[in-house]
Amino acid sequence: MLCNLVMNEYLTLSETAELLGKSKETLRRWDREGKLLAAREPISNYRMYKKSDVLELFDEFIDISEDISNYVEPLQEYKVLELFAGAGGLAIGLEQAGLKCVALNEIDKFACQTLRINRPHWNVLEGDIKDFDFSEYKNKIDVVTGGFPCQAFSYAGKRLGFEDARGTLFYEFARAVKEVNPAICIGENVRGLLNHDKGKTLQGMISILDEIGYHVVPVQVLKAIFYKVPQKRERLFLVGIRKDIDVFFDYPEPYKKIYNLKDALKRGELYECDVPDSPGAKYPESKKAVLDLVPPKGYWRDLPIDIQKEFMGGSFYLGGGKTGMARRIGWDEPCLTLTCSPAQKQTERCHPDETRPFTVREYARIQTFPDDWEFAGSIAQQYKQIGNAVPVNLAKEVGYSVVKFLNEYYSLSKPK
């Protein structure tokens, strides 16, 4: 009983880092500075933090006011070719930033239907990217973007070359860039790409872009919560600048204000009305019975010890916080990263008041899609499209950086 009480009142270093969206090293520094003190009493062999202290600090983050703007107006019309477009999260954000999507390629038929329903004027190129020749857009497109999947490369030698990457989807992304010759190309991916195959995959991508004539800006992982997205999602951005262009690309400045779940689902700064009603998935009765016992902002460690063991199975005895399991989101915190299937095992994101997953429209709100953006296909297909998307507001902020770059480029020289 004492052990269970302690674990309910305290968070591990990993759990605290995940909840606050900070690195473990940042937490250690805060401890040294007295900003967030680790528990001094010997409750564990590991560094522990009092949950009430952590939540109080989290609330401070939310109360900080916004004091910057990344907004910049395009000086002329800038055109985008988007690859692996999905349901349009990146494309909508770029559009909101003032860029024009000339063509979008996507292989998933339901995502293509989504794009056509919402933007009939967009040229949606449905099908496998391998089957398309993009040469018709040569020197007519300013930006090529794409959320290519993360795949390992086979190394033919010490340095991975363009042709060595054949058969991978990044090769197709690079091929499109080579055929189109844009001023700038932007690839986005999951944070895990940083360490995929011990970093060799990312280095291979950088060397390929270098070979086809693009200097890669230092790679950054952007945390969506700092860009008006009420969700702790992280996306890696790989930005290439054509080598004949001597203009810097600056990533968008992070905002200090962090939006929470209430901002996503209720009327407020992000949306003018409460979230519209829509269908949604349901938990099996066995899972619902467990999640009924979890309080808002709680997770599996808040369950009685016998239920913890039964629910977690073998994972109960493994290391790590596993804070996404049996997780009920609180109104006053951002949501954890959404997955493609809201009711799947071990990645629960339960509604604060009701024991259910978020609905389709709630999912879309958390990803900052507009309420009038419709999704095609079954409910499962809609969840998949939304869960795979780049948050719209994050994409818009990146779009402002692109516009700023292109404004400077075109003001200094004429495109070749």
C-alpha positions as CSV (number, residue, x, y, z in Angstrom):
1,M,0.0,0.0,0.0
2,L,2.8,2.4,0.9
3,C,4.6,1.6,-2.4
4,N,1.4,2.3,-4.4
5,L,0.8,5.6,-2.5
6,V,4.4,6.8,-3.2
7,M,4.2,5.9,-6.9
8,N,0.9,7.8,-7.2
9,E,2.3,11.0,-5.6
10,Y,5.7,11.0,-7.4
11,L,6.8,10.9,-11.0
12,T,10.1,9.4,-12.3
13,L,12.5,11.5,-14.3
14,S,11.3,10.0,-17.5
15,E,7.7,10.6,-16.7
16,T,8.3,14.2,-15.7
17,A,10.3,14.9,-18.8
18,E,7.5,13.5,-21.0
19,L,4.7,15.4,-19.1
20,L,6.5,18.8,-19.4
21,G,7.9,18.2,-22.9
22,K,11.4,18.8,-21.6
23,S,14.7,16.8,-21.8
24,K,16.0,14.9,-18.8
25,E,19.1,17.2,-18.8
26,T,16.8,20.3,-18.6
27,L,15.1,18.8,-15.5
28,R,18.5,18.1,-13.9
29,R,19.5,21.7,-14.6
30,W,16.2,23.0,-13.2
31,D,17.0,21.0,-10.0
32,R,20.4,22.6,-9.7
33,E,18.8,26.1,-10.2
34,G,16.0,25.4,-7.8
35,K,13.2,25.7,-10.4
36,L,11.9,22.1,-10.0
37,L,13.4,20.2,-7.1
38,A,13.7,16.4,-7.1
39,A,12.5,14.7,-4.0
40,R,15.2,14.7,-1.4
41,E,13.8,12.0,0.8
42,P,14.9,8.4,-0.1
43,I,11.7,7.2,-1.6
44,S,13.5,5.4,-4.5
45,N,16.9,4.7,-5.9
46,Y,15.9,6.8,-8.9
47,R,15.3,10.6,-9.2
48,M,11.7,11.3,-8.4
49,Y,9.5,14.4,-8.5
50,K,6.5,15.3,-6.5
51,K,3.5,15.2,-8.9
52,S,1.9,18.3,-7.4
53,D,5.1,20.3,-8.0
54,V,5.3,19.2,-11.6
55,L,1.7,20.0,-12.3
56,E,2.0,23.5,-10.7
57,L,5.0,24.2,-13.0
58,F,3.0,22.9,-16.0
59,D,0.2,25.3,-15.2
60,E,2.8,28.1,-15.2
61,F,3.8,27.2,-18.8
62,I,0.2,27.5,-19.9
63,D,-0.3,30.9,-18.3
64,I,2.6,32.6,-20.1
65,S,1.4,35.1,-22.7
66,E,2.3,35.1,-26.3
67,D,4.8,37.8,-27.3
68,I,6.0,37.1,-30.9
69,S,4.7,36.5,-34.4
70,N,6.2,34.6,-37.2
71,Y,3.7,36.1,-39.7
72,V,5.2,37.4,-43.0
73,E,3.3,38.4,-46.1
74,P,4.4,36.9,-49.5
75,L,5.7,39.5,-51.9
76,Q,4.5,37.4,-54.9
77,E,2.8,34.1,-55.6
78,Y,4.9,31.1,-54.4
79,K,4.1,27.7,-55.7
80,V,4.4,24.3,-53.9
81,L,4.6,20.7,-55.0
82,E,3.7,18.4,-52.2
83,L,4.6,14.7,-52.0
84,F,3.1,12.2,-49.6
85,A,0.4,14.7,-49.0
86,G,-1.9,12.6,-46.8
87,A,-5.0,14.3,-45.6
88,G,-3.5,17.8,-46.2
89,G,-2.3,18.9,-42.8
90,L,1.0,20.3,-44.2
91,A,-0.7,21.6,-47.4
92,I,-3.4,23.5,-45.4
93,G,-0.8,25.1,-43.2
94,L,1.3,26.2,-46.1
95,E,-1.8,27.6,-47.8
96,Q,-2.7,29.5,-44.7
97,A,0.8,31.0,-44.7
98,G,0.2,32.3,-48.2
99,L,1.7,29.6,-50.4
100,K,-0.1,28.0,-53.4
101,C,-0.3,24.2,-53.7
102,V,0.0,23.6,-57.5
103,A,0.0,19.7,-57.2
104,L,-0.1,17.1,-54.5
105,N,0.9,13.4,-54.8
106,E,-0.6,10.8,-52.5
107,I,-1.1,7.0,-52.8
108,D,-3.9,6.5,-50.3
109,K,-7.2,6.7,-52.1
110,F,-9.2,7.9,-49.1
111,A,-6.7,10.7,-48.4
112,C,-6.9,11.7,-52.1
113,Q,-10.7,11.8,-51.7
114,T,-10.3,14.0,-48.7
115,L,-8.1,16.4,-50.6
116,R,-10.5,16.6,-53.6
117,I,-13.6,17.1,-51.4
118,N,-12.0,20.1,-49.6
119,R,-10.0,21.6,-52.4
120,P,-11.5,20.8,-55.8
121,H,-9.1,23.2,-57.5
122,W,-6.0,21.3,-56.2
123,N,-4.4,19.0,-58.7
124,V,-4.3,15.7,-56.8
125,L,-1.9,13.2,-58.4
126,E,-3.3,9.9,-57.0
127,G,-1.0,6.9,-57.1
128,D,2.5,5.6,-56.4
129,I,5.1,8.4,-56.6
130,K,7.3,6.0,-58.6
131,D,4.8,6.3,-61.5
132,F,5.0,10.1,-61.8
133,D,7.5,12.2,-63.7
134,F,7.6,15.7,-62.3
135,S,9.8,17.3,-65.0
136,E,6.8,19.3,-66.3
137,Y,7.2,21.4,-63.1
138,K,10.9,22.1,-63.7
139,N,11.8,25.7,-62.7
140,K,8.0,26.4,-62.2
141,I,7.9,25.5,-58.5
142,D,9.4,27.3,-55.6
143,V,9.0,24.6,-52.9
144,V,8.9,20.8,-52.9
145,T,7.6,19.4,-49.6
146,G,6.9,15.9,-48.4
147,G,6.5,13.7,-45.4
148,F,8.4,10.7,-46.7
149,P,8.4,7.5,-44.6
150,C,11.5,6.6,-42.7
151,Q,13.4,3.7,-44.4
152,A,16.9,2.3,-43.9
153,F,19.3,2.5,-46.8
154,S,21.7,-0.1,-48.1
155,Y,25.2,1.3,-48.2
156,A,27.1,0.5,-51.4
157,G,30.2,2.3,-50.1
158,K,31.5,4.7,-47.5
159,R,29.3,7.5,-48.9
160,L,25.7,6.9,-49.8
161,G,24.9,8.3,-53.2
162,F,21.7,9.2,-55.0
163,E,21.5,6.0,-57.0
164,D,22.3,3.9,-54.0
165,A,18.9,4.9,-52.5
166,R,16.8,3.5,-55.3
167,G,13.9,1.6,-54.1
168,T,13.3,3.9,-51.1
169,L,10.7,6.6,-50.9
170,F,13.3,9.2,-50.0
171,Y,14.9,8.4,-53.3
172,E,11.6,9.3,-55.0
173,F,11.5,12.5,-52.9
174,A,15.0,13.4,-54.0
175,R,14.2,12.5,-57.6
176,A,11.3,14.9,-57.6
177,V,13.4,17.7,-56.2
178,K,16.1,17.0,-58.8
179,E,13.5,17.1,-61.6
180,V,11.7,20.2,-60.4
181,N,14.8,22.2,-59.2
182,P,13.0,24.3,-56.6
183,A,14.7,27.0,-54.5
184,I,13.9,25.1,-51.4
185,C,12.8,21.6,-50.4
186,I,11.4,20.5,-47.1
187,G,11.1,17.0,-45.8
188,E,9.4,16.1,-42.5
189,N,9.5,13.0,-40.5
190,V,9.2,11.6,-37.0
191,R,11.8,12.4,-34.4
192,G,13.1,8.9,-34.5
193,L,14.8,9.6,-37.8
194,L,17.5,11.3,-35.8
195,N,18.7,7.9,-34.5
196,H,17.4,5.6,-37.2
197,D,20.1,3.1,-37.9
198,K,22.4,5.0,-35.5
199,G,22.0,8.2,-37.5
200,K,23.2,6.7,-40.8
201,T,19.8,7.0,-42.5
202,L,19.6,10.8,-41.8
203,Q,23.2,11.3,-42.9
204,G,22.5,9.4,-46.1
205,M,19.6,11.7,-46.8
206,I,21.8,14.7,-46.3
207,S,24.5,13.3,-48.6
208,I,21.9,12.6,-51.3
209,L,20.5,16.2,-51.2
210,D,24.1,17.5,-51.3
211,E,24.8,15.4,-54.4
212,I,21.7,16.7,-56.3
213,G,22.7,20.3,-55.5
214,Y,21.1,21.2,-52.1
215,H,22.8,22.5,-49.0
216,V,21.0,21.1,-45.9
217,V,20.1,23.5,-43.1
218,P,20.9,22.0,-39.6
219,V,18.1,19.6,-38.9
220,Q,15.7,20.5,-36.2
221,V,12.9,18.7,-34.3
222,L,10.0,21.2,-33.7
223,K,7.7,20.6,-30.7
224,A,4.2,21.3,-31.9
225,I,3.1,22.7,-28.4
226,F,5.3,25.7,-29.1
227,Y,3.5,26.5,-32.3
228,K,-0.2,26.9,-31.2
229,V,-0.9,23.1,-31.3
230,P,-2.6,21.7,-28.2
231,Q,-0.6,18.4,-28.5
232,K,2.8,17.2,-27.5
233,R,3.8,16.1,-31.0
234,E,7.3,16.4,-32.4
235,R,8.3,16.5,-36.1
236,L,11.7,16.5,-37.6
237,F,12.3,18.9,-40.5
238,L,14.9,18.4,-43.2
239,V,15.4,21.7,-45.2
240,G,17.5,21.9,-48.4
241,I,18.5,25.1,-50.0
242,R,19.7,25.1,-53.7
243,K,23.4,25.7,-53.7
244,D,23.3,28.7,-56.0
245,I,21.2,30.6,-53.4
246,D,23.0,32.5,-50.7
247,V,20.0,33.1,-48.3
248,F,19.6,31.8,-44.8
249,F,16.6,29.8,-43.8
250,D,15.4,30.5,-40.2
251,Y,13.1,28.1,-38.5
252,P,10.0,29.6,-36.9
253,E,10.4,31.2,-33.5
254,P,8.6,29.2,-30.7
255,Y,5.7,30.9,-28.9
256,K,5.7,31.0,-25.2
257,K,2.0,30.3,-24.7
258,I,1.0,26.7,-24.7
259,Y,-2.5,25.7,-25.6
260,N,-4.3,22.8,-23.8
261,L,-7.1,20.4,-24.5
262,K,-9.7,22.9,-23.4
263,D,-8.4,25.3,-26.0
264,A,-8.8,22.5,-28.6
265,L,-12.3,21.3,-27.8
266,K,-14.0,24.4,-26.3
267,R,-14.7,27.9,-27.7
268,G,-11.7,30.1,-27.2
269,E,-8.6,31.5,-28.9
270,L,-8.1,28.6,-31.2
271,Y,-11.8,28.0,-32.2
272,E,-14.9,30.1,-32.3
273,C,-17.2,27.3,-31.0
274,D,-17.2,24.1,-29.1
275,V,-16.1,21.0,-31.1
276,P,-18.8,19.7,-33.4
277,D,-20.4,16.4,-32.7
278,S,-19.1,13.4,-34.7
279,P,-18.7,9.7,-34.6
280,G,-15.9,8.1,-32.7
281,A,-14.4,4.8,-31.6
282,K,-15.3,3.0,-28.4
283,Y,-13.3,1.1,-25.8
284,P,-14.0,-2.6,-25.2
285,E,-15.9,-3.0,-21.9
286,S,-12.9,-4.5,-20.2
287,K,-10.7,-1.5,-21.0
288,K,-13.5,0.9,-20.1
289,A,-13.8,-0.6,-16.7
290,V,-10.2,0.0,-16.1
291,L,-10.1,3.6,-17.5
292,D,-13.2,4.5,-15.4
293,L,-10.8,4.3,-12.4
294,V,-8.2,6.7,-13.9
295,P,-8.6,10.4,-12.9
296,P,-8.0,13.3,-15.4
297,K,-4.2,13.7,-16.0
298,G,-3.8,10.2,-14.6
299,Y,-2.5,7.0,-16.1
300,W,-1.9,3.4,-15.2
301,R,0.1,4.1,-12.0
302,D,-3.0,5.8,-10.6
303,L,-4.8,2.4,-10.6
304,P,-5.0,0.0,-7.6
305,I,-1.8,-2.1,-7.6
306,D,-3.7,-5.4,-8.5
307,I,-5.3,-3.8,-11.5
308,Q,-2.0,-2.2,-12.6
309,K,-0.5,-5.7,-12.7
310,E,-3.4,-7.2,-14.6
311,F,-3.8,-4.4,-17.1
312,M,0.0,-4.0,-17.8
313,G,0.9,-7.6,-17.8
314,G,4.6,-8.2,-18.4
315,S,5.1,-4.5,-19.0
316,F,4.5,-3.8,-15.3
317,Y,7.9,-5.1,-14.5
318,L,9.8,-3.4,-17.2
319,G,11.6,0.0,-16.9
320,G,10.4,3.3,-18.2
321,G,7.4,5.4,-17.3
322,K,5.0,4.2,-20.1
323,T,3.0,7.3,-19.3
324,G,0.8,6.9,-22.4
325,M,-0.8,3.7,-21.2
326,A,-4.2,4.0,-19.6
327,R,-3.8,7.7,-19.9
328,R,-6.7,10.1,-19.4
329,I,-5.9,13.6,-20.7
330,G,-6.7,16.6,-18.5
331,W,-8.5,19.7,-19.7
332,D,-5.6,22.0,-18.6
333,E,-2.8,20.1,-20.5
334,P,-2.0,19.5,-24.1
335,C,-2.9,16.1,-25.5
336,L,-0.2,13.4,-25.9
337,T,0.7,12.6,-29.5
338,L,-2.3,11.2,-31.3
339,T,-1.9,7.8,-32.9
340,C,-3.6,6.4,-36.0
341,S,-6.0,4.2,-34.0
342,P,-7.4,5.9,-30.9
343,A,-8.5,2.7,-29.1
344,Q,-5.4,0.6,-29.7
345,K,-3.6,-1.1,-26.8
346,Q,-1.0,0.8,-24.8
347,T,-1.6,4.3,-26.4
348,E,-4.8,5.3,-24.8
349,R,-5.8,9.0,-24.9
350,C,-9.0,9.0,-23.0
351,H,-11.4,12.0,-22.8
352,P,-11.2,14.0,-19.6
353,D,-14.8,13.5,-18.5
354,E,-16.1,10.6,-20.5
355,T,-14.5,7.1,-20.7
356,R,-14.0,7.0,-24.4
357,P,-11.4,7.9,-27.1
358,F,-11.6,11.3,-28.7
359,T,-14.1,11.5,-31.6
360,V,-13.0,12.1,-35.2
361,R,-13.7,15.9,-34.9
362,E,-11.9,16.0,-31.5
363,Y,-9.0,14.3,-33.2
364,A,-9.0,16.9,-36.0
365,R,-9.2,19.8,-33.5
366,I,-6.2,18.5,-31.5
367,Q,-4.3,18.4,-34.9
368,T,-5.6,22.0,-35.5
369,F,-7.6,21.1,-38.7
370,P,-10.3,23.6,-39.6
371,D,-13.8,22.4,-38.6
372,D,-15.0,22.5,-42.2
373,W,-12.2,20.1,-43.4
374,E,-14.0,16.9,-44.2
375,F,-12.4,13.4,-44.1
376,A,-13.3,10.6,-46.5
377,G,-13.6,6.9,-45.8
378,S,-14.6,4.9,-42.8
379,I,-14.1,6.1,-39.3
380,A,-10.9,4.0,-39.1
381,Q,-9.6,5.6,-42.3
382,Q,-10.4,9.1,-41.0
383,Y,-8.6,8.5,-37.7
384,K,-5.6,7.2,-39.7
385,Q,-5.5,10.3,-41.9
386,I,-5.7,12.6,-39.0
387,G,-3.2,10.7,-36.9
388,N,-0.6,10.7,-39.7
389,A,-0.9,14.4,-40.4
390,V,1.4,17.3,-39.7
391,P,-0.5,19.6,-37.3
392,V,-1.9,22.5,-39.4
393,N,-0.8,25.3,-37.1
394,L,2.8,23.9,-37.0
395,A,2.8,23.7,-40.8
396,K,1.6,27.3,-41.0
397,E,4.4,28.5,-38.8
398,V,6.9,26.6,-41.0
399,G,5.2,28.1,-44.0
400,Y,5.9,31.6,-42.7
401,S,9.6,30.7,-42.6
402,V,9.5,29.5,-46.2
403,V,7.8,32.8,-47.3
404,K,10.4,34.8,-45.5
405,F,13.1,32.9,-47.2
406,L,11.6,33.2,-50.7
407,N,10.8,36.9,-50.1
408,E,14.5,37.5,-49.5
409,Y,15.7,35.3,-52.3
410,Y,13.5,37.0,-54.9
411,S,14.3,40.4,-53.7
412,L,18.0,39.7,-54.1
413,S,18.0,37.9,-57.5
414,K,15.9,36.6,-60.2
415,P,15.3,32.8,-60.3
416,K,17.3,30.8,-62.8
